[in-house]
Amino acid sequence: MAALADATSTAPLRDATASADNDGALTVSTPAKPPARRARTTEKETRIIDQPGFVLHSYPYKETSLIVDVFSRDHGRIALIAKGAKRPHSKLRGVLQTFQPLSVGWSGKSEVRTLIAAEWVGGLLPLEKSALLCGFYLNELLVKLLARDDPHPVLFDHYVSALNQLAHDEPAAIVLRKFERALLKESGVAGDWSQCTSSGGQVESERMYVIDPEKGPRPARPADTWPRVSGKTLLDMEGENYNDATTQAQSKFLMRFLLAHHLNGTALNTRQILIDLLQL
């Protein structure tokens, strides 16, 4: 019995169960280990303050709040719950307006965060008449072409510049072409149009090209149904030079074609209004 006592008191059998079978032999069974607990992976809550931004769009949420689509400089397009923004005496009612430069703060870890601060910072003239419609067109492009939480600080600066030019009565067609080109370039769906994708060389001013929406410029072929543009137009667009009437005309149809492709046929409501009223 002393030997048995010594055997059953050793460390390896401390958590085991000893029993005797019908022949008197000692059997030892070790209980199964409990399943290992999964380590909790908690997503860290973000808190952002004093972020430059603009309201692109908003819509009602519950009885007194709004969901606000904001284009921020360093965090891209984000969705924020503005709690109580629809209440008559809410300080947010006069702040969360389109085309107003804001300083925005938010917190949260889900796809839709909570707005914690919004202040008007000024610096831009208000958009009026046809310029206002053009501004809504820019906003619709951003909402439909930009993924959320994808930072585009360079595009943000282009947006501010476009609003400023529209407010100062710069030619709307040229302002829109510049922004459309910047949007496709900065969002990564269009590259350098001064380089021919088939030859790898420089685009030639006197030659006619088409833009493959997925690749870039190549020489036009007789069977092509895509818009044909001159090499000069492509080089002008890269340099943001729209002084030439041919460049203006060709770039309009080119951008209309490319935007339709990247939108997968989704209609732009403001675009159709601009076409009907302003021929843009």
C-alpha beads as a LAMMPS data file, in Angstrom:
LAMMPS data file: protein, C-alpha beads

280 atoms
279 bonds

1 atom types
1 bond types

-500.0 500.0 xlo xhi
-500.0 500.0 ylo yhi
-500.0 500.0 zlo zhi

Masses

1 110.0

Atoms # bond

1 1 1 0.000 0.000 0.000
2 1 1 2.930 2.321 0.658
3 1 1 4.013 1.905 -2.949
4 1 1 0.496 2.739 -4.133
5 1 1 0.436 5.823 -1.938
6 1 1 3.742 6.960 -3.378
7 1 1 2.531 6.352 -6.941
8 1 1 -0.721 8.259 -6.565
9 1 1 0.862 11.233 -4.844
10 1 1 3.315 12.107 -7.608
11 1 1 2.851 15.360 -9.583
12 1 1 1.904 13.812 -12.957
13 1 1 -1.188 12.158 -11.377
14 1 1 -2.232 15.088 -9.231
15 1 1 -5.234 15.860 -11.463
16 1 1 -5.874 12.242 -12.490
17 1 1 -8.456 9.744 -11.223
18 1 1 -7.226 6.299 -10.062
19 1 1 -9.445 3.204 -9.999
20 1 1 -9.059 -0.588 -9.978
21 1 1 -10.523 -2.835 -12.655
22 1 1 -11.988 -6.329 -12.084
23 1 1 -8.498 -7.914 -12.000
24 1 1 -7.291 -5.449 -9.422
25 1 1 -5.031 -3.593 -11.833
26 1 1 -4.734 0.110 -11.324
27 1 1 -5.956 2.302 -14.211
28 1 1 -5.503 6.001 -14.401
29 1 1 -7.756 8.332 -16.408
30 1 1 -6.863 11.958 -16.952
31 1 1 -9.833 14.345 -17.449
32 1 1 -9.928 16.138 -20.763
33 1 1 -8.558 19.640 -20.678
34 1 1 -11.202 22.354 -20.972
35 1 1 -11.127 24.124 -24.360
36 1 1 -8.796 27.077 -24.418
37 1 1 -10.564 30.388 -24.166
38 1 1 -10.352 32.554 -27.237
39 1 1 -8.568 35.796 -26.669
40 1 1 -10.990 38.657 -26.928
41 1 1 -10.252 40.966 -29.825
42 1 1 -11.805 44.285 -29.030
43 1 1 -11.627 46.955 -31.668
44 1 1 -10.201 50.100 -30.203
45 1 1 -12.604 52.993 -30.101
46 1 1 -11.438 55.952 -32.119
47 1 1 -11.789 59.564 -31.049
48 1 1 -11.058 62.272 -33.579
49 1 1 -11.176 66.013 -32.909
50 1 1 -10.676 69.181 -34.967
51 1 1 -10.827 67.407 -38.329
52 1 1 -11.473 69.588 -41.415
53 1 1 -14.566 68.336 -43.219
54 1 1 -17.655 69.012 -45.315
55 1 1 -21.151 67.565 -45.200
56 1 1 -21.861 65.710 -48.437
57 1 1 -25.311 64.397 -47.627
58 1 1 -27.589 63.733 -44.660
59 1 1 -30.811 61.880 -44.019
60 1 1 -33.155 61.362 -41.030
61 1 1 -32.347 58.793 -38.351
62 1 1 -35.067 57.944 -35.864
63 1 1 -37.160 60.890 -34.653
64 1 1 -34.623 63.541 -33.715
65 1 1 -31.294 62.574 -35.267
66 1 1 -29.483 62.513 -38.613
67 1 1 -27.007 60.266 -40.373
68 1 1 -24.455 62.635 -41.899
69 1 1 -22.087 61.664 -44.709
70 1 1 -18.916 63.731 -44.134
71 1 1 -15.872 64.121 -46.364
72 1 1 -12.937 64.646 -43.991
73 1 1 -9.428 65.597 -44.995
74 1 1 -7.455 62.873 -43.202
75 1 1 -10.030 60.096 -42.800
76 1 1 -11.948 60.213 -46.069
77 1 1 -15.683 59.738 -46.307
78 1 1 -17.293 58.737 -43.015
79 1 1 -20.826 58.259 -41.681
80 1 1 -21.746 59.976 -38.410
81 1 1 -24.834 59.936 -36.208
82 1 1 -25.749 63.498 -35.259
83 1 1 -27.875 62.892 -32.182
84 1 1 -30.680 65.370 -31.650
85 1 1 -29.751 67.374 -34.747
86 1 1 -33.402 67.612 -35.832
87 1 1 -34.556 69.161 -32.570
88 1 1 -35.702 72.796 -32.963
89 1 1 -33.095 74.211 -30.591
90 1 1 -30.176 71.979 -31.571
91 1 1 -26.932 73.870 -32.191
92 1 1 -26.215 71.455 -35.046
93 1 1 -29.208 72.490 -37.168
94 1 1 -27.472 75.509 -38.687
95 1 1 -24.016 73.940 -38.789
96 1 1 -24.502 70.665 -40.655
97 1 1 -25.051 72.292 -44.041
98 1 1 -23.433 71.394 -47.347
99 1 1 -20.480 73.436 -48.685
100 1 1 -19.667 74.928 -45.284
101 1 1 -16.101 74.320 -44.048
102 1 1 -16.350 72.585 -40.682
103 1 1 -14.158 71.408 -37.850
104 1 1 -15.580 68.000 -36.943
105 1 1 -15.062 65.546 -34.110
106 1 1 -16.387 62.020 -33.642
107 1 1 -15.932 58.836 -31.637
108 1 1 -16.813 55.182 -31.998
109 1 1 -15.565 51.938 -33.501
110 1 1 -18.403 50.850 -35.791
111 1 1 -18.986 51.793 -39.412
112 1 1 -21.259 54.613 -38.256
113 1 1 -19.596 56.728 -35.559
114 1 1 -21.073 59.346 -33.256
115 1 1 -20.631 63.038 -33.995
116 1 1 -19.314 64.783 -30.874
117 1 1 -18.462 68.233 -32.269
118 1 1 -19.071 70.351 -35.365
119 1 1 -18.115 73.983 -35.755
120 1 1 -18.288 76.297 -38.741
121 1 1 -14.846 77.684 -39.584
122 1 1 -15.652 79.866 -42.601
123 1 1 -13.341 80.860 -45.408
124 1 1 -15.535 80.077 -48.439
125 1 1 -18.182 82.138 -50.169
126 1 1 -21.626 80.499 -50.424
127 1 1 -22.576 78.805 -53.691
128 1 1 -25.479 80.333 -55.581
129 1 1 -27.630 79.539 -58.618
130 1 1 -25.915 77.220 -61.111
131 1 1 -22.775 77.036 -58.944
132 1 1 -24.900 75.482 -56.193
133 1 1 -26.093 72.766 -58.572
134 1 1 -22.491 72.089 -59.612
135 1 1 -21.575 71.721 -55.945
136 1 1 -24.257 69.073 -55.465
137 1 1 -22.840 67.283 -58.500
138 1 1 -19.395 67.161 -56.858
139 1 1 -20.960 65.788 -53.674
140 1 1 -22.847 63.100 -55.562
141 1 1 -19.655 62.002 -57.294
142 1 1 -17.874 61.646 -53.957
143 1 1 -20.722 59.720 -52.345
144 1 1 -21.032 57.259 -55.227
145 1 1 -17.372 56.788 -56.152
146 1 1 -15.456 56.935 -52.872
147 1 1 -15.372 54.049 -50.406
148 1 1 -15.817 54.963 -46.768
149 1 1 -12.823 55.268 -44.437
150 1 1 -10.401 55.682 -47.335
151 1 1 -8.304 58.847 -46.817
152 1 1 -7.797 61.169 -49.800
153 1 1 -6.176 64.396 -48.515
154 1 1 -5.093 65.509 -52.020
155 1 1 -8.621 65.018 -53.354
156 1 1 -9.967 66.928 -50.346
157 1 1 -7.811 69.889 -51.357
158 1 1 -9.110 69.595 -54.944
159 1 1 -12.665 69.665 -53.564
160 1 1 -12.017 72.842 -51.558
161 1 1 -10.415 74.446 -54.617
162 1 1 -13.370 73.488 -56.829
163 1 1 -15.892 74.975 -54.388
164 1 1 -13.852 78.160 -54.168
165 1 1 -13.644 78.477 -57.955
166 1 1 -17.371 77.873 -58.374
167 1 1 -18.135 80.501 -55.727
168 1 1 -15.984 83.003 -57.662
169 1 1 -17.826 82.315 -60.926
170 1 1 -15.008 80.431 -62.646
171 1 1 -16.253 78.581 -65.790
172 1 1 -18.217 75.648 -64.412
173 1 1 -17.336 73.258 -67.232
174 1 1 -13.606 73.669 -66.613
175 1 1 -13.952 73.404 -62.817
176 1 1 -15.932 70.175 -63.163
177 1 1 -13.497 68.610 -65.650
178 1 1 -10.553 69.327 -63.356
179 1 1 -12.329 67.790 -60.383
180 1 1 -13.559 64.737 -62.318
181 1 1 -10.009 64.058 -63.492
182 1 1 -8.630 64.484 -59.958
183 1 1 -11.301 62.155 -58.563
184 1 1 -10.478 59.330 -60.987
185 1 1 -6.759 59.789 -60.450
186 1 1 -6.742 60.075 -56.658
187 1 1 -9.197 57.204 -56.185
188 1 1 -6.866 54.953 -58.151
189 1 1 -9.048 54.108 -61.147
190 1 1 -7.088 56.212 -63.684
191 1 1 -3.376 56.740 -64.080
192 1 1 -1.106 59.029 -66.069
193 1 1 -2.737 59.961 -69.389
194 1 1 0.484 61.324 -70.832
195 1 1 1.810 57.774 -71.244
196 1 1 0.591 55.365 -73.941
197 1 1 -0.164 51.960 -72.419
198 1 1 0.471 49.982 -75.605
199 1 1 3.883 51.453 -76.483
200 1 1 5.002 52.750 -73.105
201 1 1 6.034 56.003 -74.757
202 1 1 4.796 59.555 -74.523
203 1 1 1.338 60.372 -75.894
204 1 1 1.707 62.243 -79.195
205 1 1 -0.221 65.494 -79.592
206 1 1 -1.299 64.905 -83.197
207 1 1 -2.410 61.294 -82.774
208 1 1 -5.921 60.103 -81.877
209 1 1 -6.412 57.945 -78.798
210 1 1 -9.040 56.167 -76.756
211 1 1 -8.930 55.632 -72.996
212 1 1 -9.310 52.015 -71.927
213 1 1 -11.172 52.484 -68.594
214 1 1 -9.120 49.765 -66.935
215 1 1 -5.705 50.492 -68.478
216 1 1 -5.338 53.977 -69.925
217 1 1 -4.560 55.624 -73.293
218 1 1 -3.854 53.650 -76.446
219 1 1 -3.987 54.606 -80.145
220 1 1 -7.506 54.630 -81.575
221 1 1 -8.528 51.818 -83.943
222 1 1 -11.167 51.913 -86.708
223 1 1 -13.446 49.529 -84.775
224 1 1 -13.337 51.501 -81.499
225 1 1 -16.658 52.736 -80.140
226 1 1 -15.135 54.560 -77.167
227 1 1 -14.757 58.354 -77.391
228 1 1 -11.776 59.411 -79.515
229 1 1 -9.611 62.214 -78.222
230 1 1 -6.453 63.787 -79.508
231 1 1 -3.158 63.370 -77.742
232 1 1 -3.212 67.134 -77.219
233 1 1 -6.447 66.839 -75.246
234 1 1 -4.938 64.189 -72.973
235 1 1 -1.820 66.258 -72.392
236 1 1 -3.931 69.354 -71.747
237 1 1 -6.009 67.473 -69.186
238 1 1 -2.888 66.248 -67.404
239 1 1 -1.700 69.845 -67.212
240 1 1 -5.171 71.194 -66.238
241 1 1 -5.126 73.411 -69.320
242 1 1 -8.610 73.817 -70.791
243 1 1 -8.095 76.961 -72.870
244 1 1 -8.559 75.094 -76.148
245 1 1 -12.176 74.665 -77.286
246 1 1 -11.440 71.205 -78.713
247 1 1 -9.977 70.116 -75.381
248 1 1 -13.117 71.307 -73.615
249 1 1 -15.429 69.452 -75.991
250 1 1 -13.467 66.195 -76.107
251 1 1 -12.836 66.097 -72.365
252 1 1 -16.559 66.485 -71.660
253 1 1 -17.524 63.355 -73.599
254 1 1 -14.488 61.443 -72.369
255 1 1 -15.279 62.087 -68.714
256 1 1 -18.948 61.290 -69.221
257 1 1 -17.938 57.900 -70.674
258 1 1 -15.402 57.075 -67.945
259 1 1 -17.659 58.082 -65.073
260 1 1 -20.488 55.938 -66.452
261 1 1 -18.104 52.987 -66.626
262 1 1 -16.794 53.335 -63.080
263 1 1 -20.291 53.906 -61.720
264 1 1 -21.402 50.618 -63.326
265 1 1 -24.334 52.327 -64.971
266 1 1 -25.580 54.048 -61.797
267 1 1 -27.257 57.287 -62.809
268 1 1 -26.040 60.631 -61.477
269 1 1 -29.127 62.719 -60.792
270 1 1 -27.346 66.055 -60.725
271 1 1 -25.360 65.199 -63.861
272 1 1 -28.526 64.810 -65.896
273 1 1 -29.833 68.142 -64.622
274 1 1 -26.563 69.820 -65.567
275 1 1 -26.709 68.271 -69.036
276 1 1 -30.287 69.427 -69.541
277 1 1 -29.860 72.951 -68.205
278 1 1 -26.241 73.913 -68.718
279 1 1 -24.944 71.472 -71.336
280 1 1 -22.127 70.410 -69.003

Bonds

1 1 1 2
2 1 2 3
3 1 3 4
4 1 4 5
5 1 5 6
6 1 6 7
7 1 7 8
8 1 8 9
9 1 9 10
10 1 10 11
11 1 11 12
12 1 12 13
13 1 13 14
14 1 14 15
15 1 15 16
16 1 16 17
17 1 17 18
18 1 18 19
19 1 19 20
20 1 20 21
21 1 21 22
22 1 22 23
23 1 23 24
24 1 24 25
25 1 25 26
26 1 26 27
27 1 27 28
28 1 28 29
29 1 29 30
30 1 30 31
31 1 31 32
32 1 32 33
33 1 33 34
34 1 34 35
35 1 35 36
36 1 36 37
37 1 37 38
38 1 38 39
39 1 39 40
40 1 40 41
41 1 41 42
42 1 42 43
43 1 43 44
44 1 44 45
45 1 45 46
46 1 46 47
47 1 47 48
48 1 48 49
49 1 49 50
50 1 50 51
51 1 51 52
52 1 52 53
53 1 53 54
54 1 54 55
55 1 55 56
56 1 56 57
57 1 57 58
58 1 58 59
59 1 59 60
60 1 60 61
61 1 61 62
62 1 62 63
63 1 63 64
64 1 64 65
65 1 65 66
66 1 66 67
67 1 67 68
68 1 68 69
69 1 69 70
70 1 70 71
71 1 71 72
72 1 72 73
73 1 73 74
74 1 74 75
75 1 75 76
76 1 76 77
77 1 77 78
78 1 78 79
79 1 79 80
80 1 80 81
81 1 81 82
82 1 82 83
83 1 83 84
84 1 84 85
85 1 85 86
86 1 86 87
87 1 87 88
88 1 88 89
89 1 89 90
90 1 90 91
91 1 91 92
92 1 92 93
93 1 93 94
94 1 94 95
95 1 95 96
96 1 96 97
97 1 97 98
98 1 98 99
99 1 99 100
100 1 100 101
101 1 101 102
102 1 102 103
103 1 103 104
104 1 104 105
105 1 105 106
106 1 106 107
107 1 107 108
108 1 108 109
109 1 109 110
110 1 110 111
111 1 111 112
112 1 112 113
113 1 113 114
114 1 114 115
115 1 115 116
116 1 116 117
117 1 117 118
118 1 118 119
119 1 119 120
120 1 120 121
121 1 121 122
122 1 122 123
123 1 123 124
124 1 124 125
125 1 125 126
126 1 126 127
127 1 127 128
128 1 128 129
129 1 129 130
130 1 130 131
131 1 131 132
132 1 132 133
133 1 133 134
134 1 134 135
135 1 135 136
136 1 136 137
137 1 137 138
138 1 138 139
139 1 139 140
140 1 140 141
141 1 141 142
142 1 142 143
143 1 143 144
144 1 144 145
145 1 145 146
146 1 146 147
147 1 147 148
148 1 148 149
149 1 149 150
150 1 150 151
151 1 151 152
152 1 152 153
153 1 153 154
154 1 154 155
155 1 155 156
156 1 156 157
157 1 157 158
158 1 158 159
159 1 159 160
160 1 160 161
161 1 161 162
162 1 162 163
163 1 163 164
164 1 164 165
165 1 165 166
166 1 166 167
167 1 167 168
168 1 168 169
169 1 169 170
170 1 170 171
171 1 171 172
172 1 172 173
173 1 173 174
174 1 174 175
175 1 175 176
176 1 176 177
177 1 177 178
178 1 178 179
179 1 179 180
180 1 180 181
181 1 181 182
182 1 182 183
183 1 183 184
184 1 184 185
185 1 185 186
186 1 186 187
187 1 187 188
188 1 188 189
189 1 189 190
190 1 190 191
191 1 191 192
192 1 192 193
193 1 193 194
194 1 194 195
195 1 195 196
196 1 196 197
197 1 197 198
198 1 198 199
199 1 199 200
200 1 200 201
201 1 201 202
202 1 202 203
203 1 203 204
204 1 204 205
205 1 205 206
206 1 206 207
207 1 207 208
208 1 208 209
209 1 209 210
210 1 210 211
211 1 211 212
212 1 212 213
213 1 213 214
214 1 214 215
215 1 215 216
216 1 216 217
217 1 217 218
218 1 218 219
219 1 219 220
220 1 220 221
221 1 221 222
222 1 222 223
223 1 223 224
224 1 224 225
225 1 225 226
226 1 226 227
227 1 227 228
228 1 228 229
229 1 229 230
230 1 230 231
231 1 231 232
232 1 232 233
233 1 233 234
234 1 234 235
235 1 235 236
236 1 236 237
237 1 237 238
238 1 238 239
239 1 239 240
240 1 240 241
241 1 241 242
242 1 242 243
243 1 243 244
244 1 244 245
245 1 245 246
246 1 246 247
247 1 247 248
248 1 248 249
249 1 249 250
250 1 250 251
251 1 251 252
252 1 252 253
253 1 253 254
254 1 254 255
255 1 255 256
256 1 256 257
257 1 257 258
258 1 258 259
259 1 259 260
260 1 260 261
261 1 261 262
262 1 262 263
263 1 263 264
264 1 264 265
265 1 265 266
266 1 266 267
267 1 267 268
268 1 268 269
269 1 269 270
270 1 270 271
271 1 271 272
272 1 272 273
273 1 273 274
274 1 274 275
275 1 275 276
276 1 276 277
277 1 277 278
278 1 278 279
279 1 279 280
